[in-house]
Amino acid sequence: MSPSQIPSGIDLFITKVIIHLLAITQGIKQMKKTEVLQHFKSQSELARRLTAHGFPISQPAISKWPEEVPSLRAFQIQLITGGALKADRAHDQPSTSAA
């Protein structure tokens, strides 16, 4: 990723807000931290892989995540896993609402 492709602070903030609003309004079921760690085997490996793909993060930062992976990070994880892990798991879950 070239420096011109790296989002500025305001771009990143706007992206986070949009993703968060989409998650709220669309009923997106968030990626779970436990499933991500099962895939990557450790927080350190996850941090290494995200950073290697241009999404810098430290293991201590990952350790502070709640069980629901932050939306922006979930989409980044989906990218680096080639879709093996999905940011939006709504299609994986049967609907519990009555029609």
Residue pairs with C-beta under 8 A, 6 or more apart in sequence:
1 54
6 54
7 15
12 72
15 72
16 71
16 72
19 71
19 72
19 75
20 71
22 28
22 71
23 30
23 71
26 88
26 90
27 90
28 71
28 87
28 88
28 89
28 90
29 88
29 89
29 90
29 92
29 93
30 68
30 69
30 71
30 74
30 89
31 68
31 69
31 74
31 77
31 78
31 85
31 86
31 87
31 89
32 67
32 68
32 69
33 65
33 66
33 67
33 68
33 69
34 67
35 85
36 46
36 69
36 77
36 85
37 43
37 46
39 81
39 84
39 85
40 46
40 49
43 59
43 62
43 63
44 59
46 59
46 62
46 77
47 57
47 58
47 59
47 61
47 62
49 80
50 56
50 57
50 73
50 76
50 77
50 80
51 57
53 76
53 79
53 80
55 73
55 76
55 80
57 73
65 73
69 77
71 87
74 87
75 87
77 85
77 87
78 85
78 86
78 87
86 92
